[in-house]
C-alpha cells in the first residue's frame, strides 16, 4: 500500500512512479519467537495507461487508484538519488 507519492513521470502512455510503500522491505527477520517485521521504503514501478484514461489529479485519489492496480513495486537502493 502506498504511503506517499514521491515522483510521477508520464512518457506518452507509460507512467513511472516512485513512492513510499509500506511493508516493502524486511526490517527484522523471523526468529524462533518472533515473526518477521517489514518496513516502508522508496520503490518504483511502471505501467501503461489506456488511451482514453487519465490519472486522477488529486493525490489521495491518485494513491487510491494506484493501490487498486496491484502494481509490482521494485525496491530502490538506499543510495539512490533523484
NORMO-V91756 format. One record per residue. N is the residue number from 0. SS is DSSP state (2 for helix, 1 for strand, 0 for the rest). BURIAL is 1 if it has 24 or more other C-alpha atoms within 12 Angstrom, else 0. D_FIRST is the distance of its C-alpha to the first C-alpha in whole Angstrom. Layout:
N_SS_BURIAL_D_FIRST + N_SS_BURIAL_D_FIRST
This chain:
0_0_1_0 + 1_1_1_4 + 2_1_1_7 + 3_1_1_9 + 4_1_1_11 + 5_1_0_14 + 6_1_0_16 + 7_1_1_16 + 8_1_0_20 + 9_1_0_21 + 10_1_0_24 + 11_0_0_26 + 12_0_0_23 + 13_1_0_21 + 14_1_0_18 + 15_1_1_16 + 16_1_1_13 + 17_1_1_13 + 18_1_1_10 + 19_1_1_9 + 20_1_1_6 + 21_1_0_6 + 22_1_0_8 + 23_1_1_9 + 24_1_0_13 + 25_1_0_15 + 26_1_0_17 + 27_1_0_19 + 28_0_0_21 + 29_0_0_22 + 30_0_0_25 + 31_0_0_28 + 32_0_0_27 + 33_0_0_23 + 34_0_0_20 + 35_0_0_18 + 36_1_0_16 + 37_1_0_13 + 38_1_0_12 + 39_1_0_10 + 40_1_1_11 + 41_1_1_12 + 42_1_1_11 + 43_1_1_13 + 44_1_1_13 + 45_1_1_15 + 46_1_1_16 + 47_1_0_19 + 48_0_0_20 + 49_0_0_23 + 50_0_0_26 + 51_0_0_26 + 52_0_0_22 + 53_0_0_21 + 54_0_1_18 + 55_0_0_17 + 56_0_0_19 + 57_0_0_17 + 58_2_0_14 + 59_2_0_13 + 60_2_0_13 + 61_2_0_12 + 62_2_1_9 + 63_2_0_9 + 64_2_0_11 + 65_2_1_9 + 66_2_0_6 + 67_2_0_9 + 68_0_0_11 + 69_0_0_9 + 70_0_1_10 + 71_0_0_11 + 72_0_1_10 + 73_1_0_13 + 74_1_1_13 + 75_0_0_16 + 76_0_0_19 + 77_0_0_20 + 78_0_0_23 + 79_0_0_21 + 80_0_0_22 + 81_0_0_22
